[in-house]
Amino acid sequence: MLLTREKIELLRDETFRRTSKLQVRSIAEALNFVNSVGFCFAFKARNSELPCLWHAACGERDPVYPLHTHHDPYIGLVWQAKDILPAGKKIYYGKALKNRPSMISLDYLPFFYRLLDNEGKEDAYLRKYLSGNLSQEAKRIMDAITENSPMVTADLKLASGMARPGKRAAFDRAMAELQMNMFVTKIAEFYEPFTFLWDLFTNRYTVEIKIAGQITKKQARTAILQKYFTINLISHPNEIKRLFGWPKGDIDAVLQHLMDEGSIQNNVKIKNEKQNFYGLTTLYNL
């Protein structure tokens, strides 16, 4: 039986809540959405990579990004959610996936953290820097916030020697780098004047770090991919690698494990597409 790409997208409309019936309309529903999908993008998703809170707020598969975002109710709901939910430590928000604003439920946060080899230690950033895997700008920011946290953006720029206008791009890149590594996390936003309040990840998510220390990397990847297929329905190893950045060998091992468990199959065919896909074993019954 051949599936069509449109059939897959119609099924994803349900799991991604991209319909008016399933539309996310409140902060409480936004929290339910993140907890349900496990991890998602905040504002945009390309080619159904993952669920997206903005798409769910619009209740549409392909909404048009508004010209005036400050007056758009759906963008406004996402902005409120990204402020309120992390501030209440209900979810994690940061540039966690593909260097884009992402939301991760607290149930799945330990799995993503485990894959970073941070071990909940404050000096983890120094080991990464000494191994050549952290930029000098990111290290300077970590030196500053480790000594005095939490810090607002302006103070963090001053303390790290990156307050000059010409350093803005470098500062932004370094902060994205630190978020991807889960070394820092935004805990609040202020609007008069507009600024962010940042803290060490180790200060904010102690429970999740402890849980992460009790699982293996394979268990973490297995849990993430199990949820990923439950929501996304089908995928290909190349798509998984682009999304999560995992080594191919690790991806192949987890896919084989999920097949051995009977969770997924590797012979899913899409009409007019040459390659086979991995998909849920229940896919043809949906």
C-alpha positions in Angstrom: 0.0 0.0 0.0 1.4 3.4 -1.1 0.9 6.4 1.1 0.7 9.9 -0.4 2.6 12.9 1.0 -0.8 14.6 1.4 -2.1 11.7 3.5 0.9 12.0 5.8 0.4 15.8 6.1 -3.3 15.3 6.9 -2.3 12.9 9.7 0.2 15.4 11.0 -2.4 18.1 11.0 -4.0 16.1 13.8 -0.8 15.3 15.8 0.6 18.8 15.2 -2.8 20.4 16.0 -2.9 22.3 12.8 -6.7 22.4 12.5 -9.3 24.8 13.8 -10.9 22.1 15.9 -7.6 21.3 17.7 -6.3 24.9 17.7 -4.3 26.1 20.7 -6.1 29.1 22.2 -4.7 29.8 25.7 -1.5 29.5 27.8 -2.9 26.4 29.5 -3.5 24.8 26.1 0.0 25.9 25.0 1.5 24.0 28.0 -0.7 21.0 27.2 0.5 21.1 23.6 4.2 21.2 24.5 3.7 18.4 27.1 1.8 16.4 24.5 4.4 16.6 21.6 7.4 16.6 23.9 9.5 19.1 21.9 8.6 21.6 19.2 9.6 24.8 17.5 8.1 28.0 18.8 7.5 30.1 15.7 8.2 28.3 12.4 8.5 24.8 11.1 9.8 23.9 7.7 8.5 20.9 5.8 6.9 19.4 9.0 10.2 18.9 10.7 8.4 19.1 14.1 5.3 20.5 15.5 5.2 24.2 15.9 3.3 26.2 18.6 2.6 29.1 16.2 1.1 26.7 13.6 -1.0 25.2 16.4 -2.1 28.6 17.6 -3.2 29.5 14.0 -4.8 26.1 13.6 -3.3 25.9 10.1 -0.7 23.9 8.3 0.9 26.7 6.4 0.0 30.1 8.0 1.4 33.3 6.5 3.8 35.0 8.9 2.2 38.4 9.7 3.8 41.7 8.6 2.9 43.3 11.9 3.6 40.7 14.6 2.8 42.9 17.5 -0.9 43.0 16.5 -1.2 39.3 15.6 -3.2 37.3 18.2 -1.5 34.0 17.3 2.1 35.3 17.4 1.0 37.1 20.6 0.0 33.9 22.2 3.3 32.3 21.4 5.2 35.3 22.8 3.1 35.1 26.0 3.8 31.3 26.2 7.5 31.7 25.7 7.6 34.3 28.6 5.2 32.8 31.1 5.8 29.0 30.8 9.6 29.1 31.2 9.4 31.8 33.9 7.1 29.4 35.9 9.5 26.5 35.1 6.8 24.7 33.3 8.8 24.1 30.1 12.3 24.7 28.7 12.6 27.4 26.1 15.8 28.3 24.1 17.7 27.7 20.9 17.8 23.9 21.4 17.0 22.5 18.0 18.7 23.6 14.8 19.7 26.9 16.5 16.0 27.9 16.4 13.7 28.9 19.3 12.4 25.6 20.7 10.2 24.4 23.5 10.9 21.2 25.4 8.6 19.6 28.0 10.2 18.9 31.4 9.6 15.2 30.8 11.9 15.2 27.7 14.4 17.8 28.9 16.6 15.2 30.7 16.9 13.2 27.5 18.2 16.2 25.5 20.5 17.3 28.4 22.0 13.8 28.7 23.2 13.9 25.1 25.4 17.0 25.8 27.8 15.3 28.3 27.5 18.3 30.7 27.0 16.0 33.7 25.4 18.9 35.7 28.8 20.4 36.5 29.5 24.1 36.4 32.9 23.6 34.9 31.6 21.6 31.9 31.9 24.7 29.7 35.6 24.9 30.5 36.2 21.3 29.4 34.3 22.0 26.2 36.3 25.1 25.6 39.7 23.4 26.3 38.7 20.6 23.8 38.0 23.3 21.1 34.3 22.9 21.1 33.3 26.2 22.6 34.1 29.7 21.3 36.2 32.2 23.2 33.2 34.6 23.3 31.0 31.9 24.8 33.6 31.1 27.4 33.8 34.8 28.4 30.1 35.0 28.9 30.1 31.8 31.0 33.0 33.1 33.1 30.9 36.2 33.8 27.5 34.5 34.6 29.2 31.8 36.6 30.6 34.4 38.9 27.4 36.4 39.3 24.1 34.9 38.2 21.4 35.6 37.2 22.2 38.6 35.0 20.3 40.8 32.6 21.6 41.0 29.0 23.2 44.5 29.4 25.2 43.5 32.5 26.2 40.2 30.9 27.6 42.1 27.9 29.5 44.5 30.1 30.9 41.7 32.3 32.1 39.7 29.3 33.6 42.7 27.5 31.1 42.6 24.7 29.0 45.7 25.3 30.3 47.7 22.2 27.8 47.9 19.3 30.3 46.1 17.1 30.2 43.1 19.3 26.4 42.5 19.1 26.5 39.8 16.4 29.3 38.0 18.2 27.4 38.2 21.5 24.2 36.8 19.9 26.1 33.9 18.3 27.8 33.1 21.6 24.5 33.2 23.4 22.9 30.9 20.8 25.9 28.5 21.2 25.4 28.5 25.0 21.7 27.8 24.7 22.4 24.9 22.2 24.7 23.4 24.8 22.3 24.1 27.7 24.8 26.1 29.7 22.5 29.2 30.1 18.8 29.7 30.0 16.5 32.7 29.8 14.3 32.9 33.0 12.5 36.2 32.4 11.8 39.1 30.0 11.4 42.7 31.0 9.9 45.4 28.7 10.8 48.7 30.3 13.5 48.7 29.0 13.3 45.5 27.0 15.9 42.9 28.2 16.3 39.2 29.1 17.3 37.8 32.5 19.7 34.8 32.1 20.7 32.1 34.6 22.9 29.0 34.5 21.0 25.9 33.4 22.4 24.1 36.4 20.7 26.6 38.7 17.4 26.3 37.0 16.8 22.6 36.2 18.4 20.6 39.1 15.7 17.9 39.1 16.0 17.3 35.3 19.8 17.2 35.5 19.6 14.6 38.3 17.3 12.5 36.1 19.6 12.9 33.1 22.5 11.4 35.2 20.5 8.2 35.7 20.0 7.3 32.0 22.3 6.3 29.1 22.7 8.1 25.8 21.0 5.3 24.0 18.1 5.5 26.3 17.9 9.2 25.7 17.9 8.9 22.0 15.4 6.0 22.1 13.0 8.1 24.1 13.3 11.1 21.8 12.9 9.1 18.6 10.0 7.1 20.0 8.2 10.4 20.7 9.3 11.8 17.4 7.8 9.0 15.4 4.6 9.1 17.5 4.1 12.7 16.5 5.8 12.9 13.1 4.7 9.4 11.9 7.5 8.9 9.3 11.1 10.0 8.8 14.4 9.2 7.2 17.8 8.9 8.8 19.0 11.9 6.9 16.1 14.0 8.2 16.8 12.8 11.7 20.5 13.8 11.4 19.6 17.3 10.1 17.2 17.8 12.9 19.1 16.5 15.9 22.7 16.5 14.7 23.4 13.0 16.0 26.1 10.7 14.5 24.7 8.4 11.8 25.8 5.2 13.7 23.9 6.3 16.8 20.8 7.0 14.7 21.0 3.6 12.9 21.4 1.8 16.3 18.3 3.4 17.8 16.2 2.9 14.6 17.2 -0.8 14.7 16.3 -1.0 18.4 12.9 0.6 17.8 12.3 -1.9 14.9 13.3 -4.8 17.2 10.7 -3.6 19.7 8.1 -3.4 17.0 7.5 0.3 17.4 8.6 1.3 13.8 9.0 -0.3 10.4 11.5 0.5 7.7 9.5 -0.2 4.5 7.2 2.8 4.3 6.7 3.9 0.7 5.4 7.3 -0.4 3.9 7.7 -3.8 6.3 9.3 -6.4 9.2 9.2 -3.9 12.0 6.7 -4.5 13.4 6.2 -1.0 11.8 4.1 1.7 11.0 5.7 5.0 10.9 4.6 8.6 7.4 4.9 10.2 5.1 3.7 12.9 4.1 0.1 12.7 0.5 1.3 13.1 0.8 3.9 10.3 -1.3 2.0 7.8 -4.1 1.7 10.3 -4.4 5.4 11.0 
